[in-house]
Amino acid sequence: MLELDEIFFHYRNERWVLQDLSLRIKEGYKRVGIVGENGSGKSTLLKIIARILQPQKGNLFYKGKDLREYSSRELAKLVSFLGPGNHLELGITVLELAKLGRYPYLSFMSPLSREDWRIIDWALEITDMERFKHKFLIELSSGEKQRARLARALVQDTNLLLLDEPTTFLDPRHWVKLLEVLKDVSKQRFILIASHDLSFLRLFAEHIYCLKEGRLVYDGEPYSFWDSSFFIQAFGVEPEILKPESSILNSSHKG
């Protein structure tokens, strides 16, 4: 379904962030995670797939078609991206942000249709942002802003949903809610998450890719990754350190 072939990327004259990266995501996968240390290239990879960044070398294909052949409007109907946001968003309301997700489907100056409003209302409801829809983003907490941006990405109603650190700032209740929402949404579309939240990906992902210094070091089942030498290679620690019964974690909470 989604294929990256020998991708190379760097920022300006810096080192390669992605090096000779090739991966193929099969049609059957709906929930895929990308893990790796800080600077391993996870966020950069998502931005390349979303065509926010252009690789210096390599090719990307979706169902056999080069992603560079899509017009901006066609791509916006295919791929939605949730990133860290920007300061320009702070001057608009949650509802205005959500409405931006429907623009790829609208003609110039055309009003939102009944179907557009149905999708907007649905996205605000499942992200628990309906009651905040008339608030400006600058008035919201960090977690509420994150949920507002997720609503906008869902409103875009694309086949590919790319999420960069979607659990950032979420409290436990909304963490669980996000897991439920994304599992449900993945029945109809493909979701690719780049995250340091290994607990979330362990419960969500059907397939894991791990990057190390811009290279692919693991491509396989999640449970094989958590209990393998690949985890140590990627993070430099034993996977047991993340388990609740870990003596290291327990000792850090002792008075």
C-alpha positions as CSV (number, residue, x, y, z in Angstrom):
1,M,0.0,0.0,0.0
2,L,2.6,2.6,1.1
3,E,6.2,2.2,-0.1
4,L,9.3,4.2,0.6
5,D,12.3,3.4,-1.5
6,E,15.9,4.4,-0.6
7,I,14.9,7.6,1.1
8,F,17.7,10.1,2.1
9,F,17.0,13.4,3.8
10,H,19.0,16.1,5.7
11,Y,18.3,19.6,6.9
12,R,20.5,22.2,5.1
13,N,24.1,21.0,5.4
14,E,23.6,18.8,8.4
15,R,24.1,15.1,8.7
16,W,21.7,12.7,7.1
17,V,18.5,12.4,9.2
18,L,17.3,9.5,7.1
19,Q,19.7,7.2,5.3
20,D,18.8,4.7,2.6
21,L,15.5,4.1,4.3
22,S,13.2,1.6,2.5
23,L,10.0,0.2,4.0
24,R,6.8,-1.3,2.7
25,I,3.5,-1.2,4.6
26,K,1.2,-3.9,3.3
27,E,-2.5,-3.4,2.5
28,G,-3.6,-5.4,5.5
29,Y,-2.1,-3.2,8.2
30,K,-4.3,-0.5,9.7
31,R,-2.4,0.5,12.8
32,V,1.3,1.0,12.5
33,G,3.8,2.5,14.9
34,I,7.3,4.1,14.4
35,V,9.6,4.2,17.4
36,G,13.2,5.3,18.0
37,E,15.3,7.6,20.1
38,N,15.2,11.4,19.8
39,G,16.7,12.4,16.5
40,S,16.2,9.0,14.9
41,G,14.1,10.5,12.1
42,K,10.5,9.5,13.1
43,S,8.9,13.0,12.7
44,T,10.9,13.7,9.6
45,L,9.6,10.5,8.1
46,L,6.0,11.4,8.7
47,K,6.6,14.9,7.2
48,I,8.1,13.3,4.1
49,I,5.1,11.0,3.7
50,A,2.8,14.1,4.1
51,R,5.0,15.9,1.6
52,I,5.7,18.7,4.0
53,L,9.4,17.9,3.4
54,Q,11.0,16.6,0.2
55,P,13.7,14.0,0.4
56,Q,17.0,14.7,-1.4
57,K,16.9,11.1,-2.8
58,G,14.4,8.3,-3.0
59,N,10.8,7.7,-4.0
60,L,7.4,7.3,-2.2
61,F,4.4,5.4,-3.6
62,Y,0.8,4.9,-2.4
63,K,-0.9,2.0,-4.1
64,G,1.7,2.1,-6.8
65,K,1.4,5.8,-7.6
66,D,4.2,8.3,-6.9
67,L,3.1,10.6,-4.2
68,R,4.7,13.5,-6.1
69,E,2.1,13.1,-8.8
70,Y,-0.7,14.1,-6.6
71,S,-1.9,17.8,-6.7
72,S,-2.0,19.6,-3.3
73,R,-5.8,19.2,-3.2
74,E,-5.6,15.5,-4.1
75,L,-2.9,14.9,-1.4
76,A,-5.0,16.8,1.2
77,K,-7.9,14.3,0.5
78,L,-5.5,11.4,0.9
79,V,-3.2,12.3,3.8
80,S,-3.8,14.2,7.1
81,F,-1.0,15.1,9.5
82,L,-1.1,15.8,13.2
83,G,2.0,17.7,14.3
84,P,2.9,20.0,17.1
85,G,0.8,22.9,15.8
86,N,1.9,26.5,15.3
87,H,1.3,29.9,16.8
88,L,-1.0,31.0,14.0
89,E,-3.7,28.5,15.2
90,L,-3.9,30.3,18.6
91,G,-6.0,33.1,17.1
92,I,-8.9,30.9,15.9
93,T,-11.5,28.9,17.7
94,V,-11.7,25.1,18.0
95,L,-14.6,25.1,15.6
96,E,-12.7,27.2,13.0
97,L,-9.7,24.9,13.3
98,A,-12.0,21.9,12.7
99,K,-13.6,23.5,9.7
100,L,-10.2,23.8,8.1
101,G,-10.2,20.1,7.6
102,R,-13.0,20.3,5.1
103,Y,-11.4,22.8,2.8
104,P,-9.9,20.3,0.4
105,Y,-13.4,19.2,-0.4
106,L,-14.9,22.7,-1.0
107,S,-15.0,24.9,-4.1
108,F,-14.0,28.5,-3.8
109,M,-16.4,30.4,-1.4
110,S,-18.8,27.4,-1.2
111,P,-20.5,26.9,2.1
112,L,-20.1,23.7,4.2
113,S,-22.6,21.0,3.3
114,R,-24.8,19.0,5.7
115,E,-22.3,16.2,5.4
116,D,-19.4,18.5,6.2
117,W,-21.1,19.6,9.4
118,R,-21.9,16.0,10.3
119,I,-18.2,15.1,10.1
120,I,-17.2,18.2,12.1
121,D,-19.7,17.4,14.8
122,W,-18.6,13.8,14.9
123,A,-14.9,14.7,15.3
124,L,-15.5,17.3,18.0
125,E,-17.7,14.8,19.9
126,I,-15.3,11.9,19.9
127,T,-12.4,14.1,20.9
128,D,-14.4,15.6,23.7
129,M,-14.0,19.1,22.3
130,E,-17.7,19.9,21.5
131,R,-18.0,22.0,24.7
132,F,-14.9,24.0,23.8
133,K,-15.8,24.6,20.1
134,H,-16.3,28.4,20.6
135,K,-13.1,28.8,22.6
136,F,-9.9,30.2,21.1
137,L,-7.0,27.8,21.1
138,I,-5.0,30.3,23.2
139,E,-7.5,29.8,26.0
140,L,-7.0,26.0,26.1
141,S,-4.7,23.8,28.0
142,S,-1.9,21.9,26.2
143,G,-4.0,18.7,26.3
144,E,-7.1,20.4,25.0
145,K,-5.1,22.0,22.1
146,Q,-3.8,18.5,21.2
147,R,-7.4,17.1,21.1
148,A,-8.5,20.1,19.0
149,R,-5.7,19.4,16.4
150,L,-6.7,15.7,16.4
151,A,-10.3,16.7,15.7
152,R,-9.1,18.8,12.7
153,A,-7.1,15.8,11.4
154,L,-10.2,13.6,11.7
155,V,-12.4,16.1,10.0
156,Q,-10.1,15.9,6.9
157,D,-11.4,12.4,6.5
158,T,-8.4,10.9,4.7
159,N,-7.3,7.4,3.9
160,L,-3.9,8.0,5.6
161,L,-3.8,9.5,9.1
162,L,-0.3,10.5,10.2
163,L,0.1,11.3,13.9
164,D,3.3,12.7,15.5
165,E,3.3,12.1,19.3
166,P,-0.5,12.2,19.6
167,T,-0.6,11.4,23.3
168,T,1.5,14.4,24.3
169,F,-0.1,16.4,27.1
170,L,-3.1,14.0,27.5
171,D,-4.3,13.1,30.9
172,P,-5.0,9.4,31.7
173,R,-8.7,9.6,30.8
174,H,-8.1,11.1,27.4
175,W,-5.2,8.8,26.8
176,V,-7.5,5.8,27.1
177,K,-10.2,7.7,25.1
178,L,-7.6,8.3,22.3
179,L,-6.7,4.7,22.2
180,E,-10.4,3.7,21.8
181,V,-11.1,6.4,19.2
182,L,-8.1,5.5,17.0
183,K,-8.8,1.8,17.1
184,D,-12.3,2.5,16.0
185,V,-11.2,5.0,13.3
186,S,-8.6,2.5,12.0
187,K,-11.4,0.2,10.8
188,Q,-11.9,2.6,7.9
189,R,-8.5,4.1,7.4
190,F,-4.7,3.5,7.9
191,I,-3.1,5.2,10.9
192,L,0.7,5.7,11.3
193,I,1.9,6.9,14.6
194,A,5.4,8.2,15.5
195,S,5.8,8.2,19.3
196,H,8.0,7.8,22.3
197,D,4.9,6.5,24.2
198,L,5.7,2.8,24.0
199,S,2.9,1.9,26.3
200,F,0.4,3.4,23.9
201,L,1.9,1.7,20.9
202,R,2.1,-1.6,22.6
203,L,-1.7,-1.5,23.0
204,F,-2.4,0.1,19.6
205,A,0.0,-1.0,16.9
206,E,-0.3,-4.1,14.7
207,H,3.1,-3.6,13.2
208,I,6.2,-1.7,14.4
209,Y,9.1,0.0,12.6
210,C,12.1,1.1,14.6
211,L,14.6,3.7,13.4
212,K,18.1,4.2,14.7
213,E,20.2,7.1,13.4
214,G,17.9,7.4,10.3
215,R,18.1,3.7,9.4
216,L,15.5,1.0,9.7
217,V,16.6,-1.5,12.4
218,Y,13.3,-3.4,13.0
219,D,10.3,-4.2,10.9
220,G,7.9,-6.7,12.4
221,E,5.4,-7.7,15.1
222,P,5.2,-5.4,18.2
223,Y,5.5,-8.2,20.8
224,S,8.6,-9.6,19.1
225,F,10.1,-6.1,19.3
226,W,9.4,-5.5,23.0
227,D,11.2,-8.7,24.0
228,S,14.1,-8.7,21.6
229,S,17.7,-7.4,21.2
230,F,16.4,-4.9,18.7
231,F,14.9,-2.9,21.6
232,I,18.3,-2.8,23.3
233,Q,19.9,-1.8,20.0
234,A,17.4,1.0,19.5
235,F,17.2,2.5,23.0
236,G,20.3,1.2,24.9
237,V,18.3,-0.2,27.8
238,E,16.6,-3.4,28.6
239,P,12.8,-3.5,27.8
240,E,12.2,-4.7,31.3
241,I,12.9,-1.2,32.6
242,L,9.5,-0.1,31.2
243,K,7.5,-2.8,33.0
244,P,5.5,-1.8,36.1
245,E,7.3,-4.3,38.3
246,S,10.7,-2.8,37.3
247,S,12.8,-2.2,40.5
248,I,14.3,0.9,38.9
249,L,10.9,2.5,38.3
250,N,9.7,1.4,41.8
251,S,12.8,2.9,43.5
252,S,12.3,6.2,41.8
253,H,8.9,6.6,43.5
254,K,10.1,5.7,47.0
255,G,10.4,8.5,49.6
